[in-house]
Amino acid sequence: MPVFDYECKNCGKVFEELVMSSSTPDSDIECPGCGEHNSIRRMSAPSIGGGSSSFSSAAGCGSSGFS
């Protein structure tokens, strides 16, 4: 289930919403700030990472991990 960024056209609050289907109309999304159903979907940055990594945690930032 995707998470989308929304902006309320009523109060201007920007929030994230877990949406069951990408075809859910924006008019179904309730603003957590004012409770209105007047939000628009915003362009959001892609999620990078978040999964398991094959890199060793022993190697710090900028370190090759070799001694």
CHARMM internal coordinates of N, CA and C (Angstrom, degrees):
IC EDIT
DIST 1 N 1 CA 1.4418
DIST 1 CA 1 C 1.5210
ANGL 1 N 1 CA 1 C 109.15
DIST 1 C 2 N 1.3241
ANGL 1 CA 1 C 2 N 116.24
DIHE 1 N 1 CA 1 C 2 N 125.75
DIST 2 N 2 CA 1.4599
ANGL 1 C 2 N 2 CA 119.13
DIHE 1 CA 1 C 2 N 2 CA -177.06
DIST 2 CA 2 C 1.5230
ANGL 2 N 2 CA 2 C 113.08
DIHE 1 C 2 N 2 CA 2 C -78.92
DIST 2 C 3 N 1.3160
ANGL 2 CA 2 C 3 N 114.37
DIHE 2 N 2 CA 2 C 3 N 153.12
DIST 3 N 3 CA 1.4576
ANGL 2 C 3 N 3 CA 122.14
DIHE 2 CA 2 C 3 N 3 CA 173.64
DIST 3 CA 3 C 1.5271
ANGL 3 N 3 CA 3 C 106.14
DIHE 2 C 3 N 3 CA 3 C -107.76
DIST 3 C 4 N 1.3297
ANGL 3 CA 3 C 4 N 116.24
DIHE 3 N 3 CA 3 C 4 N 127.42
DIST 4 N 4 CA 1.4532
ANGL 3 C 4 N 4 CA 121.57
DIHE 3 CA 3 C 4 N 4 CA -179.36
DIST 4 CA 4 C 1.5255
ANGL 4 N 4 CA 4 C 110.03
DIHE 3 C 4 N 4 CA 4 C -114.83
DIST 4 C 5 N 1.3274
ANGL 4 CA 4 C 5 N 115.73
DIHE 4 N 4 CA 4 C 5 N 151.55
DIST 5 N 5 CA 1.4582
ANGL 4 C 5 N 5 CA 122.48
DIHE 4 CA 4 C 5 N 5 CA 173.32
DIST 5 CA 5 C 1.5295
ANGL 5 N 5 CA 5 C 107.47
DIHE 4 C 5 N 5 CA 5 C -91.84
DIST 5 C 6 N 1.3264
ANGL 5 CA 5 C 6 N 116.01
DIHE 5 N 5 CA 5 C 6 N 136.91
DIST 6 N 6 CA 1.4573
ANGL 5 C 6 N 6 CA 122.09
DIHE 5 CA 5 C 6 N 6 CA 178.41
DIST 6 CA 6 C 1.5093
ANGL 6 N 6 CA 6 C 109.79
DIHE 5 C 6 N 6 CA 6 C -129.55
DIST 6 C 7 N 1.3286
ANGL 6 CA 6 C 7 N 116.05
DIHE 6 N 6 CA 6 C 7 N 155.85
DIST 7 N 7 CA 1.4558
ANGL 6 C 7 N 7 CA 122.64
DIHE 6 CA 6 C 7 N 7 CA 172.20
DIST 7 CA 7 C 1.5139
ANGL 7 N 7 CA 7 C 107.53
DIHE 6 C 7 N 7 CA 7 C -129.19
DIST 7 C 8 N 1.3216
ANGL 7 CA 7 C 8 N 116.20
DIHE 7 N 7 CA 7 C 8 N 128.44
DIST 8 N 8 CA 1.4586
ANGL 7 C 8 N 8 CA 121.78
DIHE 7 CA 7 C 8 N 8 CA 179.33
DIST 8 CA 8 C 1.5323
ANGL 8 N 8 CA 8 C 108.98
DIHE 7 C 8 N 8 CA 8 C -77.26
DIST 8 C 9 N 1.3189
ANGL 8 CA 8 C 9 N 116.00
DIHE 8 N 8 CA 8 C 9 N 125.56
DIST 9 N 9 CA 1.4599
ANGL 8 C 9 N 9 CA 120.71
DIHE 8 CA 8 C 9 N 9 CA 178.41
DIST 9 CA 9 C 1.5236
ANGL 9 N 9 CA 9 C 111.38
DIHE 8 C 9 N 9 CA 9 C -76.74
DIST 9 C 10 N 1.3215
ANGL 9 CA 9 C 10 N 117.54
DIHE 9 N 9 CA 9 C 10 N -13.32
DIST 10 N 10 CA 1.4616
ANGL 9 C 10 N 10 CA 121.83
DIHE 9 CA 9 C 10 N 10 CA 179.73
DIST 10 CA 10 C 1.5334
ANGL 10 N 10 CA 10 C 111.29
DIHE 9 C 10 N 10 CA 10 C -85.11
DIST 10 C 11 N 1.3593
ANGL 10 CA 10 C 11 N 117.29
DIHE 10 N 10 CA 10 C 11 N -53.26
DIST 11 N 11 CA 1.4708
ANGL 10 C 11 N 11 CA 120.27
DIHE 10 CA 10 C 11 N 11 CA -175.24
DIST 11 CA 11 C 1.5256
ANGL 11 N 11 CA 11 C 113.80
DIHE 10 C 11 N 11 CA 11 C -112.21
DIST 11 C 12 N 1.3494
ANGL 11 CA 11 C 12 N 118.12
DIHE 11 N 11 CA 11 C 12 N -9.19
DIST 12 N 12 CA 1.4614
ANGL 11 C 12 N 12 CA 121.55
DIHE 11 CA 11 C 12 N 12 CA 177.42
DIST 12 CA 12 C 1.5179
ANGL 12 N 12 CA 12 C 115.19
DIHE 11 C 12 N 12 CA 12 C 85.12
DIST 12 C 13 N 1.3398
ANGL 12 CA 12 C 13 N 117.77
DIHE 12 N 12 CA 12 C 13 N 0.81
DIST 13 N 13 CA 1.4687
ANGL 12 C 13 N 13 CA 120.70
DIHE 12 CA 12 C 13 N 13 CA -179.29
DIST 13 CA 13 C 1.5288
ANGL 13 N 13 CA 13 C 109.79
DIHE 12 C 13 N 13 CA 13 C -65.97
DIST 13 C 14 N 1.3247
ANGL 13 CA 13 C 14 N 116.07
DIHE 13 N 13 CA 13 C 14 N 136.47
DIST 14 N 14 CA 1.4560
ANGL 13 C 14 N 14 CA 122.85
DIHE 13 CA 13 C 14 N 14 CA 174.98
DIST 14 CA 14 C 1.5264
ANGL 14 N 14 CA 14 C 106.83
DIHE 13 C 14 N 14 CA 14 C -104.19
DIST 14 C 15 N 1.3405
ANGL 14 CA 14 C 15 N 116.73
DIHE 14 N 14 CA 14 C 15 N 131.08
DIST 15 N 15 CA 1.4573
ANGL 14 C 15 N 15 CA 120.98
DIHE 14 CA 14 C 15 N 15 CA -176.11
DIST 15 CA 15 C 1.5179
ANGL 15 N 15 CA 15 C 110.29
DIHE 14 C 15 N 15 CA 15 C -150.14
DIST 15 C 16 N 1.3244
ANGL 15 CA 15 C 16 N 114.91
DIHE 15 N 15 CA 15 C 16 N 163.57
DIST 16 N 16 CA 1.4677
ANGL 15 C 16 N 16 CA 121.93
DIHE 15 CA 15 C 16 N 16 CA 176.22
DIST 16 CA 16 C 1.5103
ANGL 16 N 16 CA 16 C 108.71
DIHE 15 C 16 N 16 CA 16 C -104.06
DIST 16 C 17 N 1.3236
ANGL 16 CA 16 C 17 N 116.08
DIHE 16 N 16 CA 16 C 17 N 147.44
DIST 17 N 17 CA 1.4517
ANGL 16 C 17 N 17 CA 120.82
DIHE 16 CA 16 C 17 N 17 CA -179.94
DIST 17 CA 17 C 1.5299
ANGL 17 N 17 CA 17 C 109.11
DIHE 16 C 17 N 17 CA 17 C -139.52
DIST 17 C 18 N 1.3174
ANGL 17 CA 17 C 18 N 116.16
DIHE 17 N 17 CA 17 C 18 N 130.34
DIST 18 N 18 CA 1.4527
ANGL 17 C 18 N 18 CA 122.10
DIHE 17 CA 17 C 18 N 18 CA 174.03
DIST 18 CA 18 C 1.5179
ANGL 18 N 18 CA 18 C 106.60
DIHE 17 C 18 N 18 CA 18 C -80.08
DIST 18 C 19 N 1.3337
ANGL 18 CA 18 C 19 N 116.98
DIHE 18 N 18 CA 18 C 19 N 118.26
DIST 19 N 19 CA 1.4557
ANGL 18 C 19 N 19 CA 121.74
DIHE 18 CA 18 C 19 N 19 CA -174.38
DIST 19 CA 19 C 1.5203
ANGL 19 N 19 CA 19 C 109.03
DIHE 18 C 19 N 19 CA 19 C -111.54
DIST 19 C 20 N 1.3291
ANGL 19 CA 19 C 20 N 115.95
DIHE 19 N 19 CA 19 C 20 N 129.27
DIST 20 N 20 CA 1.4583
ANGL 19 C 20 N 20 CA 121.40
DIHE 19 CA 19 C 20 N 20 CA -177.08
DIST 20 CA 20 C 1.5271
ANGL 20 N 20 CA 20 C 112.22
DIHE 19 C 20 N 20 CA 20 C -65.81
DIST 20 C 21 N 1.3208
ANGL 20 CA 20 C 21 N 117.71
DIHE 20 N 20 CA 20 C 21 N -30.78
DIST 21 N 21 CA 1.4561
ANGL 20 C 21 N 21 CA 121.86
DIHE 20 CA 20 C 21 N 21 CA -179.27
DIST 21 CA 21 C 1.5231
ANGL 21 N 21 CA 21 C 108.78
DIHE 20 C 21 N 21 CA 21 C -144.24
DIST 21 C 22 N 1.3287
ANGL 21 CA 21 C 22 N 116.73
DIHE 21 N 21 CA 21 C 22 N 141.18
DIST 22 N 22 CA 1.4682
ANGL 21 C 22 N 22 CA 119.67
DIHE 21 CA 21 C 22 N 22 CA 179.68
DIST 22 CA 22 C 1.5269
ANGL 22 N 22 CA 22 C 110.94
DIHE 21 C 22 N 22 CA 22 C -69.84
DIST 22 C 23 N 1.3299
ANGL 22 CA 22 C 23 N 117.14
DIHE 22 N 22 CA 22 C 23 N -11.87
DIST 23 N 23 CA 1.4625
ANGL 22 C 23 N 23 CA 120.19
DIHE 22 CA 22 C 23 N 23 CA 178.03
DIST 23 CA 23 C 1.5308
ANGL 23 N 23 CA 23 C 112.30
DIHE 22 C 23 N 23 CA 23 C -90.98
DIST 23 C 24 N 1.3570
ANGL 23 CA 23 C 24 N 117.49
DIHE 23 N 23 CA 23 C 24 N 3.82
DIST 24 N 24 CA 1.4605
ANGL 23 C 24 N 24 CA 121.28
DIHE 23 CA 23 C 24 N 24 CA 176.84
DIST 24 CA 24 C 1.5295
ANGL 24 N 24 CA 24 C 108.59
DIHE 23 C 24 N 24 CA 24 C -64.16
DIST 24 C 25 N 1.3432
ANGL 24 CA 24 C 25 N 117.75
DIHE 24 N 24 CA 24 C 25 N 125.01
DIST 25 N 25 CA 1.4681
ANGL 24 C 25 N 25 CA 119.00
DIHE 24 CA 24 C 25 N 25 CA -179.58
DIST 25 CA 25 C 1.5259
ANGL 25 N 25 CA 25 C 111.84
DIHE 24 C 25 N 25 CA 25 C -68.02
DIST 25 C 26 N 1.3287
ANGL 25 CA 25 C 26 N 116.02
DIHE 25 N 25 CA 25 C 26 N 147.25
DIST 26 N 26 CA 1.4548
ANGL 25 C 26 N 26 CA 121.23
DIHE 25 CA 25 C 26 N 26 CA 179.57
DIST 26 CA 26 C 1.5261
ANGL 26 N 26 CA 26 C 111.58
DIHE 25 C 26 N 26 CA 26 C -58.65
DIST 26 C 27 N 1.3259
ANGL 26 CA 26 C 27 N 117.25
DIHE 26 N 26 CA 26 C 27 N -27.18
DIST 27 N 27 CA 1.4642
ANGL 26 C 27 N 27 CA 121.07
DIHE 26 CA 26 C 27 N 27 CA -179.17
DIST 27 CA 27 C 1.5312
ANGL 27 N 27 CA 27 C 112.50
DIHE 26 C 27 N 27 CA 27 C -68.27
DIST 27 C 28 N 1.3336
ANGL 27 CA 27 C 28 N 117.86
DIHE 27 N 27 CA 27 C 28 N -13.31
DIST 28 N 28 CA 1.4696
ANGL 27 C 28 N 28 CA 121.71
DIHE 27 CA 27 C 28 N 28 CA 176.77
DIST 28 CA 28 C 1.5277
ANGL 28 N 28 CA 28 C 112.52
DIHE 27 C 28 N 28 CA 28 C -86.05
DIST 28 C 29 N 1.3419
ANGL 28 CA 28 C 29 N 117.41
DIHE 28 N 28 CA 28 C 29 N -10.98
DIST 29 N 29 CA 1.4614
ANGL 28 C 29 N 29 CA 121.98
DIHE 28 CA 28 C 29 N 29 CA -175.18
DIST 29 CA 29 C 1.5225
ANGL 29 N 29 CA 29 C 109.83
DIHE 28 C 29 N 29 CA 29 C -88.94
DIST 29 C 30 N 1.3294
ANGL 29 CA 29 C 30 N 115.95
DIHE 29 N 29 CA 29 C 30 N 123.37
DIST 30 N 30 CA 1.4679
ANGL 29 C 30 N 30 CA 121.57
DIHE 29 CA 29 C 30 N 30 CA -179.59
DIST 30 CA 30 C 1.5238
ANGL 30 N 30 CA 30 C 110.44
DIHE 29 C 30 N 30 CA 30 C -95.67
DIST 30 C 31 N 1.3150
ANGL 30 CA 30 C 31 N 116.12
DIHE 30 N 30 CA 30 C 31 N 131.63
DIST 31 N 31 CA 1.4604
ANGL 30 C 31 N 31 CA 121.53
DIHE 30 CA 30 C 31 N 31 CA 177.22
DIST 31 CA 31 C 1.5262
ANGL 31 N 31 CA 31 C 109.23
DIHE 30 C 31 N 31 CA 31 C -70.19
DIST 31 C 32 N 1.3370
ANGL 31 CA 31 C 32 N 118.15
DIHE 31 N 31 CA 31 C 32 N 128.33
DIST 32 N 32 CA 1.4650
ANGL 31 C 32 N 32 CA 120.29
DIHE 31 CA 31 C 32 N 32 CA 178.60
DIST 32 CA 32 C 1.5278
ANGL 32 N 32 CA 32 C 112.88
DIHE 31 C 32 N 32 CA 32 C -72.03
DIST 32 C 33 N 1.3247
ANGL 32 CA 32 C 33 N 117.21
DIHE 32 N 32 CA 32 C 33 N -13.72
DIST 33 N 33 CA 1.4589
ANGL 32 C 33 N 33 CA 120.66
DIHE 32 CA 32 C 33 N 33 CA -179.41
DIST 33 CA 33 C 1.5186
ANGL 33 N 33 CA 33 C 113.10
DIHE 32 C 33 N 33 CA 33 C -84.75
DIST 33 C 34 N 1.3434
ANGL 33 CA 33 C 34 N 116.30
DIHE 33 N 33 CA 33 C 34 N -49.41
DIST 34 N 34 CA 1.4635
ANGL 33 C 34 N 34 CA 119.37
DIHE 33 CA 33 C 34 N 34 CA -174.56
DIST 34 CA 34 C 1.5190
ANGL 34 N 34 CA 34 C 113.55
DIHE 33 C 34 N 34 CA 34 C -118.33
DIST 34 C 35 N 1.3364
ANGL 34 CA 34 C 35 N 117.30
DIHE 34 N 34 CA 34 C 35 N -9.99
DIST 35 N 35 CA 1.4608
ANGL 34 C 35 N 35 CA 120.87
DIHE 34 CA 34 C 35 N 35 CA 177.59
DIST 35 CA 35 C 1.5171
ANGL 35 N 35 CA 35 C 114.77
DIHE 34 C 35 N 35 CA 35 C 83.24
DIST 35 C 36 N 1.3225
ANGL 35 CA 35 C 36 N 117.47
DIHE 35 N 35 CA 35 C 36 N 0.12
DIST 36 N 36 CA 1.4661
ANGL 35 C 36 N 36 CA 120.88
DIHE 35 CA 35 C 36 N 36 CA -179.62
DIST 36 CA 36 C 1.5363
ANGL 36 N 36 CA 36 C 110.66
DIHE 35 C 36 N 36 CA 36 C -76.48
DIST 36 C 37 N 1.3094
ANGL 36 CA 36 C 37 N 115.66
DIHE 36 N 36 CA 36 C 37 N 156.97
DIST 37 N 37 CA 1.4620
ANGL 36 C 37 N 37 CA 122.84
DIHE 36 CA 36 C 37 N 37 CA 175.00
DIST 37 CA 37 C 1.5261
ANGL 37 N 37 CA 37 C 108.09
DIHE 36 C 37 N 37 CA 37 C -107.10
DIST 37 C 38 N 1.3194
ANGL 37 CA 37 C 38 N 115.49
DIHE 37 N 37 CA 37 C 38 N 61.61
DIST 38 N 38 CA 1.4585
ANGL 37 C 38 N 38 CA 121.92
DIHE 37 CA 37 C 38 N 38 CA -175.17
DIST 38 CA 38 C 1.5276
ANGL 38 N 38 CA 38 C 109.61
DIHE 37 C 38 N 38 CA 38 C -137.11
DIST 38 C 39 N 1.3367
ANGL 38 CA 38 C 39 N 116.04
DIHE 38 N 38 CA 38 C 39 N 51.23
DIST 39 N 39 CA 1.4625
ANGL 38 C 39 N 39 CA 121.35
DIHE 38 CA 38 C 39 N 39 CA -176.14
DIST 39 CA 39 C 1.5180
ANGL 39 N 39 CA 39 C 110.72
DIHE 38 C 39 N 39 CA 39 C -110.76
DIST 39 C 40 N 1.3226
ANGL 39 CA 39 C 40 N 114.77
DIHE 39 N 39 CA 39 C 40 N 153.10
DIST 40 N 40 CA 1.4579
ANGL 39 C 40 N 40 CA 120.53
DIHE 39 CA 39 C 40 N 40 CA 175.74
DIST 40 CA 40 C 1.5208
ANGL 40 N 40 CA 40 C 108.99
DIHE 39 C 40 N 40 CA 40 C -119.92
DIST 40 C 41 N 1.3148
ANGL 40 CA 40 C 41 N 115.76
DIHE 40 N 40 CA 40 C 41 N 146.32
DIST 41 N 41 CA 1.4656
ANGL 40 C 41 N 41 CA 121.32
DIHE 40 CA 40 C 41 N 41 CA 178.49
DIST 41 CA 41 C 1.5168
ANGL 41 N 41 CA 41 C 108.16
DIHE 40 C 41 N 41 CA 41 C -75.56
DIST 41 C 42 N 1.3122
ANGL 41 CA 41 C 42 N 115.58
DIHE 41 N 41 CA 41 C 42 N 133.70
DIST 42 N 42 CA 1.4638
ANGL 41 C 42 N 42 CA 121.68
DIHE 41 CA 41 C 42 N 42 CA 179.28
DIST 42 CA 42 C 1.5171
ANGL 42 N 42 CA 42 C 110.06
DIHE 41 C 42 N 42 CA 42 C -104.28
DIST 42 C 43 N 1.2977
ANGL 42 CA 42 C 43 N 115.24
DIHE 42 N 42 CA 42 C 43 N 155.98
DIST 43 N 43 CA 1.4555
ANGL 42 C 43 N 43 CA 121.03
DIHE 42 CA 42 C 43 N 43 CA 173.64
DIST 43 CA 43 C 1.5159
ANGL 43 N 43 CA 43 C 107.39
DIHE 42 C 43 N 43 CA 43 C -69.83
DIST 43 C 44 N 1.3225
ANGL 43 CA 43 C 44 N 117.31
DIHE 43 N 43 CA 43 C 44 N 132.33
DIST 44 N 44 CA 1.4615
ANGL 43 C 44 N 44 CA 119.96
DIHE 43 CA 43 C 44 N 44 CA 179.25
DIST 44 CA 44 C 1.5139
ANGL 44 N 44 CA 44 C 110.26
DIHE 43 C 44 N 44 CA 44 C -122.56
DIST 44 C 45 N 1.3132
ANGL 44 CA 44 C 45 N 115.11
DIHE 44 N 44 CA 44 C 45 N 156.65
DIST 45 N 45 CA 1.4573
ANGL 44 C 45 N 45 CA 120.91
DIHE 44 CA 44 C 45 N 45 CA 179.04
DIST 45 CA 45 C 1.5257
ANGL 45 N 45 CA 45 C 109.51
DIHE 44 C 45 N 45 CA 45 C -71.30
DIST 45 C 46 N 1.3131
ANGL 45 CA 45 C 46 N 117.96
DIHE 45 N 45 CA 45 C 46 N 144.49
DIST 46 N 46 CA 1.4655
ANGL 45 C 46 N 46 CA 119.84
DIHE 45 CA 45 C 46 N 46 CA 178.43
DIST 46 CA 46 C 1.5244
ANGL 46 N 46 CA 46 C 110.91
DIHE 45 C 46 N 46 CA 46 C -67.58
DIST 46 C 47 N 1.3036
ANGL 46 CA 46 C 47 N 115.08
DIHE 46 N 46 CA 46 C 47 N 149.87
DIST 47 N 47 CA 1.4575
ANGL 46 C 47 N 47 CA 120.83
DIHE 46 CA 46 C 47 N 47 CA 177.52
DIST 47 CA 47 C 1.5199
ANGL 47 N 47 CA 47 C 108.57
DIHE 46 C 47 N 47 CA 47 C -82.30
DIST 47 C 48 N 1.3145
ANGL 47 CA 47 C 48 N 116.93
DIHE 47 N 47 CA 47 C 48 N 129.46
DIST 48 N 48 CA 1.4549
ANGL 47 C 48 N 48 CA 121.34
DIHE 47 CA 47 C 48 N 48 CA -179.71
DIST 48 CA 48 C 1.5168
ANGL 48 N 48 CA 48 C 108.24
DIHE 47 C 48 N 48 CA 48 C -117.80
DIST 48 C 49 N 1.3170
ANGL 48 CA 48 C 49 N 116.15
DIHE 48 N 48 CA 48 C 49 N 131.06
DIST 49 N 49 CA 1.4613
ANGL 48 C 49 N 49 CA 120.26
DIHE 48 CA 48 C 49 N 49 CA 179.68
DIST 49 CA 49 C 1.5065
ANGL 49 N 49 CA 49 C 110.61
DIHE 48 C 49 N 49 CA 49 C 82.09
DIST 49 C 50 N 1.3136
ANGL 49 CA 49 C 50 N 115.69
DIHE 49 N 49 CA 49 C 50 N -149.37
DIST 50 N 50 CA 1.4488
ANGL 49 C 50 N 50 CA 120.46
DIHE 49 CA 49 C 50 N 50 CA 179.13
DIST 50 CA 50 C 1.5147
ANGL 50 N 50 CA 50 C 112.80
DIHE 49 C 50 N 50 CA 50 C 92.58
DIST 50 C 51 N 1.3115
ANGL 50 CA 50 C 51 N 117.43
DIHE 50 N 50 CA 50 C 51 N -16.50
DIST 51 N 51 CA 1.4509
ANGL 50 C 51 N 51 CA 120.44
DIHE 50 CA 50 C 51 N 51 CA 179.27
DIST 51 CA 51 C 1.5060
ANGL 51 N 51 CA 51 C 110.93
DIHE 50 C 51 N 51 CA 51 C -97.30
DIST 51 C 52 N 1.3130
ANGL 51 CA 51 C 52 N 116.30
DIHE 51 N 51 CA 51 C 52 N -171.07
DIST 52 N 52 CA 1.4560
ANGL 51 C 52 N 52 CA 119.23
DIHE 51 CA 51 C 52 N 52 CA 177.17
DIST 52 CA 52 C 1.5193
ANGL 52 N 52 CA 52 C 108.88
DIHE 51 C 52 N 52 CA 52 C -72.75
DIST 52 C 53 N 1.2821
ANGL 52 CA 52 C 53 N 115.90
DIHE 52 N 52 CA 52 C 53 N 150.92
DIST 53 N 53 CA 1.4463
ANGL 52 C 53 N 53 CA 121.23
DIHE 52 CA 52 C 53 N 53 CA -175.90
DIST 53 CA 53 C 1.5183
ANGL 53 N 53 CA 53 C 110.23
DIHE 52 C 53 N 53 CA 53 C -118.78
DIST 53 C 54 N 1.3326
ANGL 53 CA 53 C 54 N 115.57
DIHE 53 N 53 CA 53 C 54 N 146.23
DIST 54 N 54 CA 1.4554
ANGL 53 C 54 N 54 CA 119.50
DIHE 53 CA 53 C 54 N 54 CA 177.60
DIST 54 CA 54 C 1.5244
ANGL 54 N 54 CA 54 C 110.85
DIHE 53 C 54 N 54 CA 54 C -90.59
DIST 54 C 55 N 1.3456
ANGL 54 CA 54 C 55 N 117.09
DIHE 54 N 54 CA 54 C 55 N -1.20
DIST 55 N 55 CA 1.4486
ANGL 54 C 55 N 55 CA 120.34
DIHE 54 CA 54 C 55 N 55 CA 179.37
DIST 55 CA 55 C 1.5197
ANGL 55 N 55 CA 55 C 110.08
DIHE 54 C 55 N 55 CA 55 C -83.08
DIST 55 C 56 N 1.3060
ANGL 55 CA 55 C 56 N 115.35
DIHE 55 N 55 CA 55 C 56 N 144.89
DIST 56 N 56 CA 1.4589
ANGL 55 C 56 N 56 CA 120.75
DIHE 55 CA 55 C 56 N 56 CA 178.41
DIST 56 CA 56 C 1.5205
ANGL 56 N 56 CA 56 C 109.87
DIHE 55 C 56 N 56 CA 56 C -76.63
DIST 56 C 57 N 1.3075
ANGL 56 CA 56 C 57 N 116.94
DIHE 56 N 56 CA 56 C 57 N 138.86
DIST 57 N 57 CA 1.4593
ANGL 56 C 57 N 57 CA 120.20
DIHE 56 CA 56 C 57 N 57 CA 178.10
DIST 57 CA 57 C 1.5219
ANGL 57 N 57 CA 57 C 110.98
DIHE 56 C 57 N 57 CA 57 C -75.74
DIST 57 C 58 N 1.3406
ANGL 57 CA 57 C 58 N 118.14
DIHE 57 N 57 CA 57 C 58 N -8.42
DIST 58 N 58 CA 1.4499
ANGL 57 C 58 N 58 CA 121.52
DIHE 57 CA 57 C 58 N 58 CA 179.59
DIST 58 CA 58 C 1.5240
ANGL 58 N 58 CA 58 C 111.48
DIHE 57 C 58 N 58 CA 58 C -73.16
DIST 58 C 59 N 1.3323
ANGL 58 CA 58 C 59 N 116.82
DIHE 58 N 58 CA 58 C 59 N -25.80
DIST 59 N 59 CA 1.4612
ANGL 58 C 59 N 59 CA 120.73
DIHE 58 CA 58 C 59 N 59 CA 179.49
DIST 59 CA 59 C 1.5115
ANGL 59 N 59 CA 59 C 108.72
DIHE 58 C 59 N 59 CA 59 C -87.72
DIST 59 C 60 N 1.3212
ANGL 59 CA 59 C 60 N 116.63
DIHE 59 N 59 CA 59 C 60 N 116.66
DIST 60 N 60 CA 1.4560
ANGL 59 C 60 N 60 CA 121.05
DIHE 59 CA 59 C 60 N 60 CA -179.56
DIST 60 CA 60 C 1.5066
ANGL 60 N 60 CA 60 C 111.19
DIHE 59 C 60 N 60 CA 60 C -78.39
DIST 60 C 61 N 1.2908
ANGL 60 CA 60 C 61 N 116.15
DIHE 60 N 60 CA 60 C 61 N 178.95
DIST 61 N 61 CA 1.4507
ANGL 60 C 61 N 61 CA 122.58
DIHE 60 CA 60 C 61 N 61 CA 178.93
DIST 61 CA 61 C 1.5280
ANGL 61 N 61 CA 61 C 109.50
DIHE 60 C 61 N 61 CA 61 C -61.37
DIST 61 C 62 N 1.3114
ANGL 61 CA 61 C 62 N 116.94
DIHE 61 N 61 CA 61 C 62 N 127.14
DIST 62 N 62 CA 1.4500
ANGL 61 C 62 N 62 CA 120.89
DIHE 61 CA 61 C 62 N 62 CA 179.80
DIST 62 CA 62 C 1.5129
ANGL 62 N 62 CA 62 C 113.64
DIHE 61 C 62 N 62 CA 62 C 80.62
DIST 62 C 63 N 1.3100
ANGL 62 CA 62 C 63 N 117.85
DIHE 62 N 62 CA 62 C 63 N 3.21
DIST 63 N 63 CA 1.4679
ANGL 62 C 63 N 63 CA 121.78
DIHE 62 CA 62 C 63 N 63 CA -178.78
DIST 63 CA 63 C 1.5231
ANGL 63 N 63 CA 63 C 109.56
DIHE 62 C 63 N 63 CA 63 C -107.12
DIST 63 C 64 N 1.3090
ANGL 63 CA 63 C 64 N 117.07
DIHE 63 N 63 CA 63 C 64 N 139.09
DIST 64 N 64 CA 1.4569
ANGL 63 C 64 N 64 CA 119.98
DIHE 63 CA 63 C 64 N 64 CA 178.29
DIST 64 CA 64 C 1.5223
ANGL 64 N 64 CA 64 C 112.25
DIHE 63 C 64 N 64 CA 64 C -80.73
DIST 64 C 65 N 1.3120
ANGL 64 CA 64 C 65 N 116.88
DIHE 64 N 64 CA 64 C 65 N -13.17
DIST 65 N 65 CA 1.4614
ANGL 64 C 65 N 65 CA 120.25
DIHE 64 CA 64 C 65 N 65 CA -179.42
DIST 65 CA 65 C 1.5115
ANGL 65 N 65 CA 65 C 113.22
DIHE 64 C 65 N 65 CA 65 C 87.46
DIST 65 C 66 N 1.3582
ANGL 65 CA 65 C 66 N 116.60
DIHE 65 N 65 CA 65 C 66 N -2.18
DIST 66 N 66 CA 1.4540
ANGL 65 C 66 N 66 CA 119.86
DIHE 65 CA 65 C 66 N 66 CA 179.24
DIST 66 CA 66 C 1.5159
ANGL 66 N 66 CA 66 C 110.24
DIHE 65 C 66 N 66 CA 66 C -101.40
DIST 66 C 67 N 1.3082
ANGL 66 CA 66 C 67 N 116.26
DIHE 66 N 66 CA 66 C 67 N 145.41
DIST 67 N 67 CA 1.4781
ANGL 66 C 67 N 67 CA 120.06
DIHE 66 CA 66 C 67 N 67 CA 178.56
DIST 67 CA 67 C 1.5041
ANGL 67 N 67 CA 67 C 110.49
DIHE 66 C 67 N 67 CA 67 C -101.61
END
COOR INIT
IC SEED 1 N 1 CA 1 C
IC BUILD
